Amino acid sequence: MPKQNCYTDEWMRTTPDYSIYLPKNPGERDEYADHIHVFFTPGGDLMCMWTQGSYESSPDLRVVCSRSKDGGQTWSSIIAIDEPKYKNMTPSLGFPLVSRTGRIYCLYNQHLGYGSGGLYSSPLRVKYSDDDGHTWISSGVDIKWRHTRFDHPDPKVHPTGVVWQQPIRDAKDRMIVGFTRWSSPMVFPRPIGGNRNHGDSGIEFMRFDNIDEGPHPKDLKITWLPDEVGTIRVSPNIEPEHSRGYSLAQEPGLTLLPDGRLFTTMRTVTGYIWYTVSDDHGHSWRPTKPLLYRDNGPKVEHPKSPEPLYRLSDGRYLLVYHNHSGYRDGATGPWDMDGRRPMYITVGEFRPNAQQPLWFSEPKFLFDTQKVVCGVTKLWWLAMYASLTEKNGERTFWYADRKQFVLGKKIPDSMLADMTVPQP
């Protein structure tokens, strides 16, 4: 563990093994950290890419990165990939694409000062690096989300989409990533009802068909999936009668199954994680269902919070979640983001003949904040906009504690050894 100081000792509360970045002083621009993407560069270094600012959705958000040459023990000073140039024109929520040519792309939401969904109504701006992420080149390219019936009727108004996990490779070795699309209020006016009600949303995907050729961003070929929009949705079952038809399905945890199918989880406000499966590389998907620990088993409880799912190098899967339905320690239900703690893990295994192709072990506690707040933002959340790396037998989960401290925790084989998945 590197010797680093923070303005409190709170960064140690979740017992991390690594610290990437700690805020320096209360109320500074580095108070907030989110969407933590740690990956190996083509040159073999660890790189972390994240969004930094004074607070969530602040006008000073920027996309930054840091690197480690010693496996995560020490990290460089941060490099700003992009900064806000003008008022209300904010870059945020960057994620990496690493081409086999060695070119690294960073795609991020670049708000242009207008839209119907707030800060994240924006195209995806692209920068790239040809020197292993040391410097970043402006491409002059903004990728527009495909326009659908869920978006503002005026195609000039930017849709609202957010990518939250890193891309994976499908069965044909193509990079694909999931995203949440929020419907325009012009199509689905936000219902009245306080904390229980949320904007309409569904799940989609984008596939980068020629990324391994290392094209200039203007030549990127993207396939938008599924073919029929609006097919991955989950009813909240809490809206008043006049607003029936709403969906809240967000933040797909996409992974590849051994038989080539795609499997994705999603957060909802039903009190449970939901899932769906694609048999045709993402072009179509099964009707969504609550995620079970096994066929005919109990539902996997989880409030409105990220639910990272990773395929491990040994063929198993790791799901990170809260293991409760949202009614805990004062949280008022699955829609209440104050229920975003504590963290648990469960191990998944492939069951080829089962209705639900991934079955899961009993949960195991990972860490908690004990509902202790810290800093100016005073969050106790453990919102796992996180990532996982594996190399040389070491597996590390990288995350932001209370959307402030950028940390890493080892997930050794010994932690998973007794997490047995039921057999059919």
C-alpha positions as CSV (number, residue, x, y, z in Angstrom):
1,M,0.0,0.0,0.0
2,P,1.6,3.3,-1.0
3,K,1.9,5.9,1.7
4,Q,-0.5,8.7,0.8
5,N,-2.4,11.2,2.8
6,C,-6.0,12.4,2.4
7,Y,-7.8,15.1,4.3
8,T,-9.3,12.3,6.4
9,D,-8.5,8.7,7.0
10,E,-11.8,7.7,5.4
11,W,-10.3,6.3,2.2
12,M,-9.2,3.2,4.2
13,R,-12.7,2.4,5.3
14,T,-13.4,-0.1,2.5
15,T,-10.0,-1.8,3.2
16,P,-8.5,-1.2,-0.3
17,D,-5.2,-2.6,-1.4
18,Y,-4.4,0.2,-3.8
19,S,-5.1,3.9,-4.1
20,I,-5.1,5.6,-7.5
21,Y,-6.2,9.0,-6.5
22,L,-7.3,10.7,-3.2
23,P,-8.8,14.2,-3.0
24,K,-6.4,16.7,-1.7
25,N,-8.6,19.3,0.1
26,P,-12.3,19.6,0.9
27,G,-14.3,21.4,-1.7
28,E,-11.7,21.3,-4.4
29,R,-12.3,20.3,-8.0
30,D,-11.1,16.7,-7.3
31,E,-13.8,16.1,-4.7
32,Y,-15.8,13.9,-7.1
33,A,-14.7,10.7,-9.0
34,D,-16.8,8.5,-11.1
35,H,-16.9,5.9,-13.9
36,I,-13.6,4.2,-13.0
37,H,-12.0,2.4,-16.1
38,V,-8.8,0.6,-15.3
39,F,-7.2,-1.4,-18.2
40,F,-3.8,-2.4,-19.5
41,T,-2.3,-0.2,-22.2
42,P,-0.7,-1.8,-25.3
43,G,2.7,-1.1,-23.7
44,G,1.8,-3.1,-20.6
45,D,1.1,-0.3,-18.1
46,L,-2.1,0.0,-16.0
47,M,-4.1,3.0,-16.9
48,C,-7.1,4.5,-15.1
49,M,-9.6,6.8,-16.9
50,W,-12.3,8.5,-14.9
51,T,-14.5,11.6,-14.6
52,Q,-13.4,14.2,-12.0
53,G,-15.0,17.4,-10.7
54,S,-16.4,19.3,-7.7
55,Y,-19.5,17.2,-7.5
56,E,-21.7,15.0,-9.7
57,S,-23.0,16.9,-12.8
58,S,-20.9,20.0,-11.9
59,P,-20.0,22.4,-14.7
60,D,-16.3,21.7,-14.1
61,L,-16.3,18.0,-14.9
62,R,-13.4,16.7,-16.9
63,V,-12.1,13.4,-18.2
64,V,-8.7,12.4,-16.8
65,C,-6.3,9.5,-16.7
66,S,-3.4,8.3,-14.6
67,R,-1.0,5.4,-15.2
68,S,1.0,2.9,-13.1
69,K,4.1,1.1,-14.2
70,D,4.4,-1.1,-11.1
71,G,1.1,-3.0,-11.1
72,G,-0.9,-0.4,-9.3
73,Q,1.4,0.4,-6.4
74,T,2.1,3.9,-7.5
75,W,0.3,6.2,-9.9
76,S,1.4,9.1,-12.0
77,S,0.0,12.7,-11.8
78,I,-3.3,12.9,-13.7
79,I,-3.5,14.0,-17.3
80,A,-6.6,15.8,-18.4
81,I,-7.9,14.2,-21.6
82,D,-10.4,17.0,-22.0
83,E,-11.6,20.0,-20.0
84,P,-14.7,22.2,-20.3
85,K,-14.0,24.9,-22.8
86,Y,-17.1,27.0,-22.4
87,K,-19.9,27.3,-19.8
88,N,-22.4,24.4,-19.9
89,M,-20.2,22.5,-22.4
90,T,-18.9,19.8,-20.2
91,P,-16.9,16.6,-21.0
92,S,-17.6,13.6,-18.8
93,L,-18.0,9.8,-18.6
94,G,-15.1,8.7,-20.8
95,F,-14.4,5.1,-21.6
96,P,-11.6,3.4,-23.5
97,L,-11.4,1.4,-26.7
98,V,-8.0,-0.3,-27.2
99,S,-7.3,-1.3,-30.8
100,R,-4.9,-4.2,-31.6
101,T,-2.9,-1.7,-33.6
102,G,-1.9,0.0,-30.3
103,R,-4.1,3.0,-30.8
104,I,-6.2,3.9,-27.7
105,Y,-9.5,5.8,-28.1
106,C,-11.3,7.7,-25.5
107,L,-15.0,8.3,-26.1
108,Y,-16.9,10.6,-23.7
109,N,-20.1,12.6,-23.5
110,Q,-19.5,16.1,-24.7
111,H,-22.4,18.3,-23.7
112,L,-22.8,21.1,-26.3
113,G,-24.9,23.4,-24.1
114,Y,-28.3,22.2,-25.2
115,G,-30.5,19.0,-25.2
116,S,-33.6,17.6,-23.5
117,G,-31.9,15.5,-20.9
118,G,-29.5,17.7,-19.1
119,L,-25.7,17.3,-18.9
120,Y,-25.7,13.9,-20.7
121,S,-27.7,14.9,-23.7
122,S,-24.7,14.9,-26.0
123,P,-22.8,13.2,-28.7
124,L,-19.8,11.0,-28.0
125,R,-16.6,13.0,-28.6
126,V,-13.5,11.0,-29.6
127,K,-9.9,11.6,-28.8
128,Y,-7.1,9.1,-29.4
129,S,-3.6,8.3,-28.4
130,D,-0.8,6.7,-30.5
131,D,1.8,6.8,-27.7
132,D,0.3,4.5,-25.1
133,G,-1.9,7.1,-23.6
134,H,0.8,9.7,-22.7
135,T,-0.8,12.3,-25.0
136,W,-4.3,12.6,-26.5
137,I,-5.1,13.9,-30.0
138,S,-8.3,15.8,-30.8
139,S,-10.0,14.1,-33.7
140,G,-12.7,16.7,-34.4
141,V,-15.2,13.8,-34.4
142,D,-18.4,13.6,-32.5
143,I,-20.4,10.3,-32.8
144,K,-24.1,10.9,-32.7
145,W,-26.3,8.3,-31.1
146,R,-28.8,6.8,-33.5
147,H,-32.1,8.7,-33.4
148,T,-35.0,6.5,-32.3
149,R,-38.7,7.0,-31.4
150,F,-37.7,7.5,-27.8
151,D,-35.8,10.7,-28.6
152,H,-36.8,14.3,-29.1
153,P,-38.8,14.7,-32.3
154,D,-36.3,17.2,-33.6
155,P,-33.3,15.1,-34.7
156,K,-31.0,18.1,-34.0
157,V,-31.7,17.7,-30.3
158,H,-29.1,15.3,-28.9
159,P,-30.4,12.0,-27.3
160,T,-29.3,11.0,-23.8
161,G,-27.1,8.0,-23.6
162,V,-24.5,6.8,-21.1
163,V,-21.9,4.0,-21.4
164,W,-20.8,2.8,-17.9
165,Q,-18.7,-0.4,-18.4
166,Q,-15.9,-1.1,-20.7
167,P,-16.5,-2.8,-24.0
168,I,-16.1,-6.6,-24.3
169,R,-15.5,-8.8,-27.3
170,D,-18.3,-10.8,-28.8
171,A,-18.1,-14.4,-30.2
172,K,-16.8,-12.9,-33.5
173,D,-14.1,-11.0,-31.7
174,R,-15.8,-7.6,-32.2
175,M,-15.9,-4.9,-29.6
176,I,-19.4,-4.2,-28.2
177,V,-20.5,-2.1,-25.3
178,G,-23.9,-1.5,-23.7
179,F,-25.5,1.8,-22.8
180,T,-28.6,3.3,-21.2
181,R,-30.8,5.5,-23.4
182,W,-33.1,7.9,-21.5
183,S,-36.2,8.9,-23.4
184,S,-36.9,12.5,-24.2
185,P,-39.4,14.2,-21.9
186,M,-41.1,15.2,-25.1
187,V,-41.9,11.5,-25.7
188,F,-42.3,10.3,-22.1
189,P,-43.0,13.2,-19.7
190,R,-41.5,12.5,-16.4
191,P,-44.4,11.3,-14.1
192,I,-45.2,13.2,-10.9
193,G,-44.5,11.2,-7.8
194,G,-41.3,12.2,-6.1
195,N,-38.4,9.9,-5.4
196,R,-40.2,6.8,-6.7
197,N,-40.5,8.1,-10.2
198,H,-37.7,8.2,-12.7
199,G,-37.3,9.1,-16.4
200,D,-38.1,6.4,-19.0
201,S,-35.1,4.4,-20.0
202,G,-34.0,1.2,-21.9
203,I,-30.9,-0.7,-22.9
204,E,-29.1,-0.6,-26.2
205,F,-25.6,-1.5,-27.5
206,M,-23.0,-0.2,-30.0
207,R,-20.6,-2.5,-31.8
208,F,-17.3,-1.2,-33.2
209,D,-16.8,-3.2,-36.3
210,N,-13.4,-2.0,-37.5
211,I,-11.7,-0.8,-34.3
212,D,-8.8,-3.3,-34.7
213,E,-7.8,-1.6,-38.0
214,G,-7.0,1.5,-35.9
215,P,-9.1,3.9,-38.1
216,H,-9.3,7.6,-37.7
217,P,-12.4,8.2,-35.5
218,K,-14.2,9.7,-38.6
219,D,-13.9,6.2,-40.2
220,L,-15.2,4.2,-37.2
221,K,-17.9,1.7,-38.3
222,I,-20.6,1.3,-35.7
223,T,-23.5,-1.1,-35.6
224,W,-26.4,0.0,-33.3
225,L,-28.2,-2.9,-31.5
226,P,-30.7,-4.3,-31.1
227,D,-32.1,-4.0,-34.6
228,E,-35.5,-3.3,-33.1
229,V,-35.2,-0.4,-30.6
230,G,-37.2,-0.5,-27.4
231,T,-37.1,-4.3,-26.9
232,I,-35.0,-4.2,-23.7
233,R,-37.2,-2.6,-21.1
234,V,-38.5,-3.3,-17.6
235,S,-41.7,-1.9,-16.1
236,P,-41.1,-0.2,-12.7
237,N,-44.6,-1.3,-11.7
238,I,-44.8,1.8,-9.4
239,E,-46.1,4.5,-11.7
240,P,-49.7,6.0,-11.6
241,E,-52.2,4.7,-14.1
242,H,-51.8,7.6,-16.5
243,S,-48.1,6.7,-17.0
244,R,-48.3,3.0,-17.7
245,G,-45.8,1.9,-20.3
246,Y,-42.8,3.4,-18.6
247,S,-39.6,1.5,-18.3
248,L,-36.6,1.7,-16.1
249,A,-33.8,-0.6,-17.4
250,Q,-30.3,0.8,-17.1
251,E,-26.6,0.2,-17.0
252,P,-26.2,-3.2,-18.8
253,G,-23.6,-5.5,-17.3
254,L,-22.7,-7.2,-20.6
255,T,-20.7,-10.5,-20.8
256,L,-20.0,-13.3,-23.3
257,L,-21.2,-16.9,-22.6
258,P,-19.0,-19.8,-23.6
259,D,-21.5,-20.9,-26.3
260,G,-21.2,-17.5,-28.0
261,R,-24.4,-15.9,-26.7
262,L,-24.5,-12.5,-25.1
263,F,-25.8,-12.1,-21.5
264,T,-26.6,-8.8,-19.9
265,T,-27.8,-7.8,-16.5
266,M,-29.5,-4.4,-15.8
267,R,-30.5,-2.2,-12.9
268,T,-34.2,-1.5,-12.3
269,V,-36.4,-0.2,-9.5
270,T,-38.2,-3.4,-8.9
271,G,-35.9,-4.5,-6.0
272,Y,-34.1,-7.0,-8.2
273,I,-31.5,-7.2,-11.0
274,W,-33.0,-8.2,-14.3
275,Y,-31.4,-9.9,-17.3
276,T,-31.7,-10.9,-20.9
277,V,-29.9,-13.1,-23.5
278,S,-29.1,-12.7,-27.2
279,D,-28.6,-15.7,-29.5
280,D,-27.6,-13.6,-32.5
281,H,-24.7,-11.4,-31.3
282,G,-27.0,-8.7,-30.0
283,H,-29.4,-8.2,-32.9
284,S,-32.3,-9.5,-30.9
285,W,-32.9,-10.3,-27.2
286,R,-35.2,-12.5,-25.1
287,P,-37.9,-10.8,-23.0
288,T,-36.3,-9.4,-19.8
289,K,-36.7,-11.4,-16.6
290,P,-35.6,-11.0,-12.9
291,L,-32.2,-12.5,-12.3
292,L,-32.3,-15.7,-10.2
293,Y,-29.5,-17.4,-8.3
294,R,-30.5,-20.5,-10.3
295,D,-33.5,-21.8,-12.3
296,N,-36.5,-21.7,-9.9
297,G,-34.3,-20.2,-7.2
298,P,-34.7,-16.9,-5.3
299,K,-34.4,-13.5,-7.1
300,V,-31.1,-11.5,-6.8
301,E,-32.1,-8.5,-4.7
302,H,-30.6,-5.1,-5.7
303,P,-31.8,-1.5,-5.6
304,K,-31.3,1.2,-8.3
305,S,-27.5,1.0,-8.5
306,P,-24.8,-0.3,-10.8
307,E,-24.4,-4.1,-10.9
308,P,-21.0,-4.9,-12.5
309,L,-20.7,-8.3,-14.1
310,Y,-17.3,-9.7,-15.3
311,R,-16.2,-12.8,-17.0
312,L,-13.1,-14.1,-15.2
313,S,-10.1,-15.6,-17.0
314,D,-10.9,-19.0,-15.4
315,G,-14.3,-19.1,-17.1
316,R,-16.3,-18.1,-14.0
317,Y,-18.2,-14.9,-13.6
318,L,-18.2,-12.3,-10.8
319,L,-21.3,-10.1,-10.0
320,V,-20.9,-7.2,-7.6
321,Y,-24.2,-6.0,-6.0
322,H,-25.8,-4.8,-2.8
323,N,-27.8,-7.9,-1.8
324,H,-30.9,-6.1,-0.6
325,S,-34.0,-4.8,-2.3
326,G,-33.6,-1.1,-1.2
327,Y,-35.2,-1.2,2.2
328,R,-32.2,-1.0,4.5
329,D,-30.8,1.4,7.1
330,G,-33.4,4.1,6.3
331,A,-33.5,3.7,2.5
332,T,-37.1,3.9,1.4
333,G,-37.1,1.4,-1.4
334,P,-35.3,0.2,-4.6
335,W,-35.6,3.6,-6.1
336,D,-33.7,5.3,-3.2
337,M,-30.1,5.7,-4.1
338,D,-29.3,6.0,-0.4
339,G,-29.6,2.2,-0.5
340,R,-26.4,1.9,-2.5
341,R,-24.4,0.0,0.2
342,P,-23.0,-2.4,1.3
343,M,-21.2,-4.4,-1.4
344,Y,-21.4,-8.1,-1.9
345,I,-20.1,-10.5,-4.5
346,T,-21.4,-13.7,-6.0
347,V,-19.7,-16.2,-8.3
348,G,-21.5,-17.3,-11.5
349,E,-21.0,-20.4,-13.6
350,F,-22.3,-21.3,-17.0
351,R,-25.2,-23.8,-17.2
352,P,-25.7,-24.5,-20.9
353,N,-29.0,-26.3,-20.7
354,A,-30.6,-24.1,-18.1
355,Q,-33.3,-21.5,-18.8
356,Q,-31.1,-18.9,-17.1
357,P,-27.6,-19.7,-18.5
358,L,-25.7,-18.3,-15.5
359,W,-26.2,-19.6,-12.0
360,F,-24.8,-18.0,-8.9
361,S,-23.3,-18.9,-5.5
362,E,-24.5,-17.6,-2.2
363,P,-23.3,-14.0,-1.6
364,K,-20.2,-12.9,0.2
365,F,-19.7,-9.6,1.9
366,L,-17.0,-7.4,0.2
367,F,-17.0,-4.0,2.0
368,D,-19.1,-1.2,3.4
369,T,-19.0,2.5,4.4
370,Q,-21.2,1.8,7.5
371,K,-23.2,4.8,6.3
372,V,-20.4,7.2,7.2
373,V,-20.2,10.3,5.0
374,C,-17.1,12.2,4.0
375,G,-16.1,15.5,2.4
376,V,-18.3,18.2,1.0
377,T,-20.5,15.9,-1.0
378,K,-21.4,13.9,2.1
379,L,-22.2,10.7,0.3
380,W,-22.2,7.2,1.8
381,W,-22.9,5.6,-1.5
382,L,-21.0,2.7,-2.9
383,A,-22.1,3.1,-6.5
384,M,-19.9,0.6,-8.4
385,Y,-19.1,2.4,-11.7
386,A,-16.1,0.1,-11.5
387,S,-13.8,-2.2,-13.5
388,L,-11.8,-5.4,-13.0
389,T,-8.3,-6.4,-14.2
390,E,-6.6,-9.7,-14.2
391,K,-2.9,-10.4,-15.0
392,N,-0.3,-12.9,-13.7
393,G,-2.7,-14.5,-11.4
394,E,-3.7,-11.2,-9.7
395,R,-7.3,-10.0,-9.9
396,T,-8.2,-6.5,-8.9
397,F,-11.5,-4.7,-8.5
398,W,-11.2,-0.9,-9.1
399,Y,-13.8,1.4,-7.8
400,A,-14.7,4.9,-6.4
401,D,-15.6,4.9,-2.7
402,R,-18.4,7.4,-2.0
403,K,-17.6,8.9,-5.5
404,Q,-14.5,10.4,-4.0
405,F,-11.6,8.0,-3.5
406,V,-10.3,6.0,-6.5
407,L,-9.2,2.7,-5.1
408,G,-8.4,-1.0,-5.9
409,K,-9.1,-4.1,-4.0
410,K,-7.6,-7.6,-4.7
411,I,-10.1,-10.4,-5.3
412,P,-7.8,-13.4,-4.8
413,D,-8.7,-17.0,-5.5
414,S,-8.9,-17.7,-1.8
415,M,-11.8,-15.2,-1.5
416,L,-13.7,-17.1,-4.1
417,A,-12.7,-20.7,-3.2
418,D,-15.7,-21.5,-1.0
419,M,-18.3,-19.8,-3.2
420,T,-19.9,-22.9,-4.7
421,V,-22.4,-22.6,-7.5
422,P,-25.3,-25.1,-7.5
423,Q,-25.3,-27.9,-10.1
424,P,-28.4,-28.6,-12.1
